[in-house]
């Protein structure tokens, strides 16, 4: 090859190098050309975590990946900014699907639990007249009387062998039984008799002080401590009460704008450093800037569940989420934000968070678990069906679900890892 030819070749290769190198660097940094608009855009990423791992991931029904068996995760880069259909499956588990938007220079996250196709429901106690949860145990009533029942060791501890009571109430893990106008408070060591009361409105603090209200007079351990109050509540050993339309904590006034108390039932809720006021299961108010502001109509039904500042409210056939603080999953949400999460044709009950991303509820005699991820459609999974007017409880410590139906108590163990 002549010197001139070598020079020309060198020049051509240099030009090619100078052209291709920036393109390669440009591509490696995540930049792409959108040929539809002619603009240069940056790509995004997708992080997927599944429990269990080794789950199959389909992207737009084409690209197939698997989450790791060790880290249970998968990270994919260089997605053009648009919406992708993501399907996740594993043999023996219910499938998951959602349309996820990928945004420039950001990583979209999917963090899910795969629920089994079938769960075993095991009978653990029967012939029950009533059942109420007391922390991680239950107060059960049988023909033989009232018992504390610990499902962990299947042990029943007799409280009283009498069933001749007009009503009963659980206050701070103690049983209060009513017989006429006499009340009998059962704790682990003693039975205390309280006479001549015309209503059950008892509460206890963590120091075992007993509070009750007769008309507008509030008693603590049978001593009068407040008069002319509308109603009261105990939270963290602190007394809160309404008087003349204002809320007080001990003797400190918390609300500045008068709230008209009518002849309805009112209760205070203390959730993640917020104070809510439930008006007769009709309206829900929150205390902000020293005044109560309405946030929800309750439709004569109310349940709530809280996890790390996220509060779910069940108003019968709707689930609302109140964000008490900033959250970043499933998307960034400012604090003090209220969102409608789900609406159903039929009523639901027994709403309860099971972790920060999932909650359970009962609808149409089915036990369902729903994800909290409201991007696109919400995935809802059937855990048990054909239930007969069930009452469902979730144990946060052992991750078990307990179902009370037809005078029997059943167990579904380890619903989540």
C-alpha positions in Angstrom: 0.0 0.0 0.0 1.4 3.4 -1.0 2.1 6.1 1.5 -0.7 8.2 0.1 -3.2 5.3 0.5 -2.1 4.7 4.1 -2.6 8.4 4.8 -6.1 8.4 3.4 -7.0 5.2 5.3 -5.6 6.6 8.5 -7.7 9.8 7.9 -10.8 7.8 7.3 -10.3 5.6 10.4 -9.7 8.7 12.5 -12.9 10.3 11.2 -14.8 7.1 11.9 -13.3 6.9 15.4 -14.2 10.5 16.1 -17.8 9.9 15.0 -18.4 6.5 16.6 -16.7 7.1 20.0 -19.1 9.9 21.1 -22.0 7.8 19.9 -20.8 4.8 22.0 -20.2 7.1 25.0 -23.5 8.8 24.4 -25.3 5.4 24.3 -23.4 4.0 27.3 -24.5 7.0 29.4 -28.2 6.2 28.6 -28.9 8.7 25.9 -31.1 7.8 23.0 -32.6 9.5 20.0 -36.4 9.6 19.8 -36.9 9.3 16.1 -40.5 10.3 16.3 -39.8 13.7 17.8 -36.1 14.0 16.8 -35.2 14.8 20.4 -32.4 13.3 22.5 -33.7 11.7 25.6 -32.3 9.8 28.6 -33.4 6.3 29.5 -34.7 5.0 32.7 -34.4 1.8 34.7 -36.6 -0.8 36.4 -35.8 -2.5 39.7 -37.9 -5.6 40.5 -37.9 -7.5 43.8 -40.1 -10.6 44.4 -40.6 -12.8 47.4 -40.0 -15.6 46.8 -37.2 -15.2 44.2 -36.6 -16.9 40.9 -39.8 -15.5 39.5 -40.3 -15.0 35.8 -40.6 -11.4 34.5 -42.2 -10.6 31.1 -41.9 -7.2 29.7 -44.4 -6.3 27.0 -44.9 -10.1 26.6 -41.4 -10.4 25.0 -38.4 -9.8 27.1 -38.1 -12.6 29.7 -36.0 -12.2 32.8 -35.8 -13.9 36.2 -35.3 -12.4 39.7 -32.4 -13.8 41.6 -32.8 -16.7 43.9 -30.4 -15.1 46.4 -31.2 -11.4 46.3 -34.7 -12.0 44.9 -34.2 -8.9 42.7 -33.6 -7.8 39.1 -32.3 -4.5 37.7 -32.7 -3.6 34.1 -31.4 -0.4 32.5 -31.8 1.6 29.3 -35.6 1.7 29.0 -37.0 4.3 26.7 -39.3 6.6 28.7 -42.9 5.1 28.2 -45.3 2.7 29.8 -44.4 -1.0 29.9 -46.6 -4.0 30.7 -44.9 -6.1 33.4 -46.0 -9.7 34.2 -44.5 -11.6 37.0 -45.2 -15.3 37.6 -43.9 -18.4 39.4 -45.3 -21.9 39.5 -47.6 -22.5 42.4 -48.2 -18.8 42.9 -50.8 -16.3 41.8 -49.6 -14.1 38.9 -49.0 -10.3 39.1 -49.4 -7.8 36.3 -49.3 -4.0 36.0 -48.5 -1.3 33.5 -45.5 0.7 34.9 -44.3 4.0 33.5 -40.6 4.5 33.0 -39.4 8.0 33.4 -36.2 9.6 32.2 -33.2 9.4 34.5 -35.3 7.5 37.2 -35.6 3.9 38.3 -39.1 2.7 38.7 -39.5 0.1 41.5 -41.6 -3.0 41.8 -41.5 -4.7 45.2 -44.0 -7.5 45.6 -45.0 -10.7 47.4 -46.2 -13.6 45.3 -49.1 -15.3 47.1 -49.7 -19.0 46.9 -52.5 -20.4 44.7 -53.9 -22.3 47.7 -53.7 -21.9 51.5 -54.6 -24.5 54.2 -57.3 -23.4 56.6 -56.9 -25.4 59.9 -59.5 -25.7 62.7 -57.9 -24.8 66.0 -60.9 -24.2 68.4 -64.6 -24.9 68.3 -67.9 -24.5 70.1 -67.3 -20.8 70.7 -70.2 -18.5 71.7 -68.1 -15.3 71.1 -64.6 -14.3 70.4 -62.6 -11.1 70.8 -58.9 -10.4 70.1 -56.7 -9.4 73.0 -53.3 -8.5 71.7 -52.0 -11.8 70.1 -54.5 -13.9 72.1 -58.3 -14.1 72.3 -61.0 -13.8 74.8 -63.4 -16.6 74.0 -66.8 -17.5 75.5 -68.0 -21.0 75.7 -70.8 -22.7 77.6 -68.3 -23.3 80.4 -67.6 -19.6 80.8 -65.0 -17.0 79.6 -61.4 -18.0 78.8 -58.2 -16.4 77.6 -57.1 -18.5 74.7 -53.5 -18.5 73.3 -53.5 -20.0 69.8 -49.7 -20.4 69.9 -49.8 -23.2 72.5 -53.6 -23.9 72.2 -54.0 -23.1 75.9 -57.3 -21.9 77.5 -57.2 -20.1 80.8 -60.5 -19.8 82.7 -61.5 -16.3 83.8 -65.0 -17.0 85.1 -67.3 -20.1 84.8 -70.4 -17.9 84.7 -72.3 -16.9 81.5 -75.0 -15.0 83.4 -74.0 -11.5 82.1 -76.0 -8.9 80.2 -73.0 -7.5 78.4 -69.2 -7.5 78.4 -66.3 -5.3 77.3 -62.6 -5.6 77.0 -60.5 -2.7 78.4 -56.7 -2.9 78.4 -56.7 -6.7 78.2 -59.1 -7.0 81.2 -62.7 -8.3 81.0 -65.5 -6.2 82.2 -68.8 -8.0 82.8 -72.2 -6.4 83.4 -74.9 -7.9 85.6 -77.8 -5.4 86.1 -76.1 -2.2 87.3 -73.1 -4.0 88.8 -69.9 -4.4 86.9 -67.1 -6.9 87.6 -63.6 -6.2 86.3 -61.5 -9.3 85.8 -57.8 -9.1 85.5 -55.0 -11.7 86.0 -55.0 -11.5 89.8 -58.3 -10.2 91.1 -62.0 -9.4 90.5 -63.1 -5.8 91.2 -66.8 -5.0 91.7 -68.1 -1.6 90.7 -71.7 -0.8 91.6 -74.6 1.6 90.6 -73.4 2.7 87.2 -75.9 3.3 84.4 -73.7 2.8 81.4 -70.5 1.1 80.2 -68.0 3.7 79.3 -64.9 2.4 80.9 -61.2 2.9 80.0 -57.9 2.0 81.6 -54.5 3.6 81.2 -51.2 1.6 81.2 -50.8 2.4 84.9 -54.0 0.4 85.5 -56.0 3.4 86.5 -59.7 2.9 85.8 -61.7 5.7 84.2 -65.5 5.9 83.6 -68.0 8.6 82.8 -71.5 8.9 84.2 -73.5 11.6 82.4 -71.0 14.5 82.2 -68.9 13.5 85.2 -65.6 11.7 84.7 -64.2 9.4 87.4 -60.7 8.0 88.0 -60.5 5.1 90.4 -64.0 6.1 91.7 -62.8 9.7 92.3 -64.4 12.7 90.4 -61.7 14.3 88.3 -63.7 16.3 85.6 -67.2 17.7 85.4 -69.3 19.0 82.5 -67.4 17.1 79.8 -68.9 15.7 76.6 -66.7 12.6 76.2 -63.1 11.5 76.9 -60.3 9.3 75.7 -57.1 7.9 77.2 -54.0 7.9 75.0 -50.5 7.0 76.3 -51.6 7.5 79.9 -52.8 11.0 79.0 -56.4 12.2 79.4 -58.1 13.9 76.4 -61.6 15.3 76.7 -64.2 17.6 75.0 -65.7 20.3 77.0 -67.9 23.2 75.7 -66.9 22.3 72.2 -63.1 22.4 72.7 -60.6 19.6 73.0 -58.3 19.5 76.0 -55.3 17.4 76.9 -55.3 17.3 80.7 -55.8 21.1 81.3 -54.3 22.3 78.1 -56.6 23.5 75.3 -55.8 21.9 72.0 -58.5 23.4 69.7 -59.2 27.0 69.3 -62.3 26.9 67.0 -65.4 25.6 68.8 -66.8 22.3 67.5 -70.5 21.9 68.1 -71.1 18.6 69.9 -74.7 17.4 69.1 -76.5 14.4 70.5 -74.4 11.9 68.5 -71.7 9.5 69.4 -68.1 10.8 69.2 -64.7 9.2 69.6 -61.1 10.3 69.3 -58.5 8.4 67.3 -54.8 8.8 67.8 -52.9 7.6 64.8 -49.2 8.4 64.0 -49.2 11.6 66.0 -52.4 12.8 64.5 -55.8 13.3 66.2 -58.9 12.3 64.4 -62.5 12.8 65.5 -65.2 10.3 64.4 -68.7 11.8 64.4 -71.2 8.9 64.8 -69.6 7.0 61.8 -70.9 9.8 59.6 -68.0 12.2 59.3 -64.3 12.0 60.0 -62.3 15.1 61.1 -58.6 15.8 61.7 -57.1 18.3 64.1 -54.9 20.7 62.1 -53.8 24.1 63.1 -55.8 23.9 66.3 -59.1 23.2 64.6 -61.0 20.1 63.4 -61.4 19.9 59.6 -63.6 17.4 57.9 -61.7 15.0 55.6 -64.2 12.1 54.9 -67.8 11.1 54.9 -68.0 7.7 56.6 -71.4 6.4 55.2 -72.3 4.9 58.6 -69.3 2.6 58.7 -65.7 3.0 59.9 -62.5 1.0 60.1 -58.9 2.0 60.0 -55.5 0.5 59.9 -52.1 2.2 60.1 -48.6 1.3 59.0 -45.6 3.7 59.2 -47.7 6.9 58.7 -50.0 5.5 56.0 -53.6 5.2 57.3 -56.3 3.2 55.6 -59.9 4.2 56.2 -62.7 1.9 55.3 -66.0 3.7 54.8 -68.0 0.6 53.9 -67.3 0.2 50.2 -64.4 2.6 49.8 -60.8 2.5 51.0 -59.1 5.9 51.5 -55.4 6.4 52.3 -54.2 9.3 54.4 -50.4 9.9 54.2 -49.2 11.4 57.5 -45.7 11.8 56.2 -43.9 11.9 52.9 -43.7 8.5 51.2 -41.8 7.3 48.2 -43.4 4.0 47.3 -45.4 3.3 45.1 -44.7 6.9 44.2 -43.8 10.1 45.9 -46.6 11.5 48.0 -46.6 14.6 50.1 -47.5 14.5 53.8 -51.1 15.2 54.8 -52.4 13.8 51.5 -55.7 11.9 51.2 -56.3 9.5 48.3 -59.1 7.2 47.2 -57.4 3.8 46.9 -60.3 1.5 46.0 -64.0 1.4 45.5 -66.2 -1.7 45.5 -69.9 -2.3 44.7 -70.4 -4.4 47.8 -69.4 -3.6 51.4 -66.1 -4.7 52.9 -64.9 -5.3 56.5 -62.0 -6.4 58.6 -59.6 -4.1 56.9 -56.0 -4.5 58.2 -52.5 -3.7 56.9 -50.3 -6.8 56.9 -47.1 -4.9 56.0 -46.4 -1.5 54.4 -47.3 -2.7 50.9 -50.3 -5.1 51.5 -53.6 -5.2 53.4 -56.4 -7.7 53.9 -60.1 -7.4 54.0 -63.3 -9.5 53.6 -65.8 -9.0 50.8 -68.7 -11.3 49.7 -67.5 -14.0 52.2 -64.0 -14.0 50.6 -60.8 -13.2 52.4 -58.8 -11.0 50.0 -55.3 -9.4 50.1 -54.7 -6.3 48.1 -51.5 -4.5 47.2 -51.1 -0.9 48.2 -49.5 -0.1 44.8 -52.2 2.0 43.1 -50.2 2.7 39.9 -52.5 1.3 37.2 -54.9 -1.5 38.2 -54.6 -2.9 41.7 -53.8 -6.6 42.1 -56.2 -8.4 44.6 -55.6 -12.0 45.6 -58.1 -14.5 47.0 -56.8 -16.3 50.1 -59.9 -18.1 51.2 -63.5 -18.2 49.9 -66.9 -19.6 50.7 -66.6 -18.3 54.3 -69.8 -17.9 56.4 -70.0 -14.4 57.8 -66.4 -14.5 59.0 -64.5 -12.3 61.4 -60.8 -12.0 60.4 -57.8 -11.2 62.6 -54.1 -10.8 61.6 -51.2 -11.4 63.9 -48.3 -9.1 63.1 -45.8 -11.1 65.1 -46.2 -14.6 63.5 -47.9 -13.4 60.3 -50.8 -15.7 60.8 -54.5 -15.1 59.9 -57.2 -16.2 62.2 -60.8 -16.7 60.9 -63.8 -16.9 63.3 -66.8 -18.4 61.6 -69.7 -20.7 62.5 -68.6 -20.7 66.2 -65.2 -22.0 65.2 -61.7 -20.5 65.0 -59.4 -21.4 62.0 -55.8 -20.6 61.2 -54.0 -19.8 58.0 -50.3 -19.8 58.9 -47.5 -17.6 57.6 -49.4 -15.6 55.0 -46.3 -13.6 54.2 -42.5 -14.2 54.7 
